[in-house]
Amino acid sequence: MTPAPGDGPVHVLLVDDDADFRFPLTRRLDRRGLIIREASTGEEALAALASFPADVVLLDVHMPGMGGMETLRRIRESHPKAEVLMLTGHADVQDGVLGIKSGAFDYLSKPVEFEQLFARVRQACDKGRHERAREQEAGFRRWMEQRMAATERLASLGTLAAGIAHEINNPLAIIAEAAGWMRMLLARDDIRSQKTTPQIASALDKLDVSVARAKKVTHQLLGFARHTDTVVRETDVRALAEDTVRLLRPEAESRRAVIEIETATEGNIIWSDPDQLRQVLLNLVANALHASSPGRKVRIHIACQGGHCDIQVRDKGTGIPKDSLEKIFEPFYTTKPPGAGTGLGLSVSRGIVEKLGGSLSAESVMGQGSCFTVRVPRVCEAHEGVACDVNWLDQAREMQKGE
């Protein structure tokens, strides 16, 4: 039997207690290109199936110990994708019929005519492979439908987010301008002496904080909706981490926290978009600082080896509930208290990393802390929305060859 192109070799398990029957049949099937394994009992057959991916099982009905019908039942339970052909004596046709009712593909009576058996093996194998192909196609179709639905939701959400951000920015500008004018009035001598001036100044301070927060939200909304091009160039990951620490040092000092950088490898040069990676690191480290208790450390661990670079941000904070680990990457989902987070930082960060050809994942243990891992390729290949300097990419590939 010649398997269909791409199907691979056909694996057959021959189960019969008669060695004189097995030996010549195995030789003839082997000459037809089948991969054969033998078993003399039902127990041996089940043990063989644990490591032998049989497409078809040729199973004798009458065997010592575990009989053919019990072996069939066990095979259907533990290896449902294997097709079973029952082998019966002329006087045992009812056993063959019972086998079909119990899930066997067909039965053949001994003495077996080889070409008939060979044809049945082929039919059984084709049936099993077609069913597996249909299952894979159905699974792929379901996956594509889910991806398309998610893409459509995100596209609609992005359009809505951009619209909201622009609409909010206009009144924010007016509010900020009015607040500035009121501060100018408070500086006048005839108003500065009023008893209510300190209360008005305090209210303006709150107004400024709220306007700044609203601007931050609209900025994140626009970042979520905007599809900016990625520019790939030589990037020192260690230097990026140091930039992040420098930018977040005031925040860390206010929380009495320390940010440490650890590198597991000497060479930390990759070819990616440093500006977008910096934004991801800022989001992750800022989140780690917010999650940590005063005095705790936040660690940035870098390991660039092989074809990828891992950047881990670890904290010793309160942790994230297990059922929230995937939800935290959804737009507008946050585990922070009301008013403390927008729920866009991690969603934007994952989008950036995936555009760079990488992944962003999270692990967490409640009460012990969390670890976010950014994995990006050492060389970000050019594709739609990603611009690369060809010379730099050539240098990068040469560097990888030399490692």
N, C-alpha and C positions, 0 to 999 in steps of 0.2 A: 504493500500500500504506500503510495506516495502522498504525503500530506499536502494540503493546499498551501500555496505560497504564503509565508508569514505565520503559518499556524504552528510550526515547529514539529518535532518528532512526536509520534503517538506512543503513549506509555500504557502498557497492558500488564495487569497482574493476573497470573494464572493460578487458580487455587483448586488443587485436586490432590487427593491422598495417593493416587496411583502414579508412581514415578515413571512407569513404562508409558503412560498416556502423556505425561507432561513433557518428557524429553524430546520426542520427535516433533510435537506440536510447537515447542519453544524454538527449535531449530528452523522450522519452516516459517514461523512468524518473524523470526530474526532476519532471515534472508529477504523478507519483504520490507525491511527497514524499520520495523517496530522495535521499541525498547521494552524488553520483557523482564519481569521478575516473577519468581515462582514462590508458592507457599503450599504446604501440604496439609495445613489445618486452618480452621477459622481463626484461631488465636494468632497464628503466624501471619495470616492475611491482615488482621487489624493492626498488628505491630508493624508490618511492612508499610501500610498506608500512612503511618505517622510520618514517614520520611520519603515515601515514593509517590509522586504526584500522578496517580493512575487516572487516565482518561476512561479506561474500560476495565472492568473486573470480570474475568471468566470464572464463574463460581460453580463448583460441583454441588449438587443437592445433598448427596449422601456422603458424609465424612465422619470419622470417629471423633468423639468429643463434641465440640460445638458443631451442630449440623448446618447445612447450607441456608435454611430458612432463618435461623437465629443469626447467622453471620450476615445475611442480607439486611436484616432489621438493624443490626448494629452499624453496618456500613451506611445505611440511609440516615441514621441519626448523626453519625460523626463525620461522614464524608458525602454530603448530599449531592455534590456536583459530579461524583464518579458514576458513570453508567454501568449497570450490572447485567451481564448475560448469564442466565442459568443454564447449566449442563445437566441433563437428566437421562435416565435410562428409558427405553421404549415403554416400559411398564409404569413409568412415573410421570406421565404427561400431566396429570392433575397437579403434581408438585410444581411443574413449570407454569401452569395457569395461575396457581396460587402465588407464585413468585411475581408474576406480572401485576397481579392485584396488590401485591405488597410493595411495588415500586420498581421492579426489575424492568429493563428495557425490552427483553424478549427471552425466549428459552430455545435451546436446541437439544435434540435427542442424540445420545450416543448410539452407535459410533458416529462421530461427527464428520460430515463431508467438508473438507478443508475450505474449498472455495466459498461454500455457503457460510461457513463460520467467518471467513475473512470479510465477506461482504457485510455480515451483521456487525462485525467490529467496526468497520468503516462507518456504517450508518449510525451506530451508537455514538461514536466519537464525533461525527458531524453534528448530531443532535445536541450533544453537550456543549460543543464549542459555539454553535449558533445561539443557544440559550445564554451562554456567558456574554457573547457579543451584544445581545439585546439588552442584557442587564447593564453592561458598561455604557451602552448608548443612552439608555434611559437615565442612568446616573449622571452622565455628562450633560444630558439635556436639562435635568433638574438643576445642576450646578450652574449652567449658563443662564437659565431663567432667573435664578437667585441673584447672580451677578448683574444681569441686565436690570432687574428691579432695583437693586441697590444703587447702580449707576444712575438710573433715572431719578431716584429719590435724592441722591446727592446733587445732581445737576439742578433739580428744582430748588433744593435747599440753598445751593450756591447762588442762584439767581435771586431768591428771596433775601438771602443774607446781604448781598450787595445792595439791593434796593433799600433795605432797612438801614444799612450803615450810612448810605448817602442821605437818606431822609433825616436821620438823627443828627448828622454832622451840621446841617444848616442851623437848626435851633440851638445846638450847642455853641456854635460860634456867636450867636446873638446873646446867649446867656453869659458867655465869657466876656464879651465886650461890655455888657451892662454891668457886670460885676467889677470890671476895671474902672468904669466911669464912677461907680459908687465909691470905690476906694479913693479916687481923686477927690470926691466931695468930702469924704471923711478927713482928708488932710487939711481942709480949710479951717481957719482959726475959729470961725463962728460956729462950726459944727463939732470941731474936736473937743470942745468943752462941754458938750451935751452929756447928760448922764447915761443915755442909751448908746453912746458911741462904742463902748467896749462890746456890748452885746451884738451890735450891728457888725463890728469887725469879726467877731467870732462866727457869726452866721455866714459872712463872706468867706471865711477860711473853709467852713464846711462846704460851701458852694464850690469853691475851687477844687477841693478834693473830689467831690462828686463829678464835676465836669471832667477832671483828669481821668477818673475811672471810666466814665462813659466814653471818652475818646479812646481809651485802651480797648474797650469792648468793640467799638466800631472798627478800630484798626485790625483786631483779630477777625472780625467778620469779613472784612475786605481781604485779609490774608487767606481766609478759608475759601472765599469765592474766586479769588484771582488765580489765573493760570499763567504764572510768569515763566519765562524760559530759564533753563538751568545752564549755567556756564561752567564748564569743567576746566580745571587747571590744577597744577601741582599744589598739593595741600599738605601741610605739616599738622597732623592730628594733635600732637603734643602742644604745639603753639596755639591751636584752636582752644584746647582745654585751658591753657594759661590765660588766654583772652577772656574766657568765660569766668574764670576765678576772679580776674581783675575787675570785670564789670559787676560781678555780684558780691564783691567784698563788703561794700556798705551794708547790704542785706544780711550777709553772714555775721558781720560784727554786731548788728542790732539784735541778732538772735543768739549771740555768743556761740556761734557755730564755726567749725573749721572745715574748709574744703581741701581735700588732699588729692593729688594726682599720682597714680601709679602706672608705670609702663612695664609690660612683660617682655617687650621686644625693643631692640635698639633702633631699627628702621621703622619710622612711623609716617612715612611719606606715602600718600595715596593720590590718585587723580580723580577729583570730585569737585563739588561746588562748595567752597569754604564758607561762603556767606549763609547758604541755606543750612549747612551742618551746624554753624554757630548758633543759628536760631533754634535748632533742635536741642542743642546742648543747654542753651539758656533756659528753655522751657523745662527740661528735665531736672537741671540742678536747682532752679527756683522752686519747682514742686518738691524736691527732696528737702530743701531748707524749710519749707512750710510744714512738711510732714514731721520734721525732727523736733525733738524736745531741746530746750536750751542746753548748750554745752556739748551736744552730740556732733559727731563727724559725718561729713558727706564725702564719699570717695568716688573719684573718676578713674576707672581702670581701663587701660588701653592695651590691646594686643593685636598687632597687625602681622599676619603670617599667611602663607599660602596665597590663595586668591581673594581673601577678604580681610576686613579689619573690624574688630569688635570694640565698641566703646560702651562700657557699663557705668551706670550711675547708681550707686548703692547708698541707702540711708538706713538708719536705725530707728525709724519712726513707728507709728502705730500700725502700719500695714494696711492692706486692702483686702476686703472680703473676697473669698474665692469666686462667688457668683458675680462679682463686679469687675474681674480682671479683663474680660473682653469688652464689657460695656464702657470702660473708661476711655476707649478709643473712639466711641461714637460721638458725633457732634452734639454739644450742649449737655452731655452727661458729666456730672461732677460729683465727687464724694466730699467736697468741701462744704462748709456751712453756707447757708444762703447769704449771698452778697460777697462771698470770698473768692469765688471763681466763676468763669464763664463757661467752662466745659468745652473750650475750643482748642486749647493748647496742645493736648495729646493727639486730637484728631488731625490738626494741621501738621504736627510733627510726623505722624505716621505717613501722611500723604507725601511730605517732602522726602522722607527716607525711601519710600517705595518708588518715587519718581527717579531717585538716584540708583535704582536697581537693588535696593536692600530691604531690610525688614526691621520692625520695631516691636519688641515683645516685652512682657512684664512677668515677674515672679514675685510673690509676696507671701509672708507668713504673718498672721495677725499677732501684734505685740512684739514682733522682732524686726520688722522693716521690709523694704521692697528693693528690687533690683530691676532697672530698665536696661535692656540691651539693644543697642543700635548696631546692626551688622550691615556694612556696606561693602561692595566690591572694591578691591584695590584699584581697579581701573573701571570707571563708569563709562560704558559704551555709549556712542551717539545713537539717539533715536528721536522720535518726534518730541519737540519741546526741550531737547537737550543738545546744546551746542558744545562742540569739542574742538580743541586745537589739535590738528592731526599730528604735528610734530611732537607735541607733548605726549600724545597717546602712543606714538611709536617708541618714545623714550621709556614710557611706562612698561610697555610690553617687553622691551629689551631688559629692563630691570628685573622683571619677574622671571625671565628666562635664566638670568644669572644667579638667581637665589637658589 
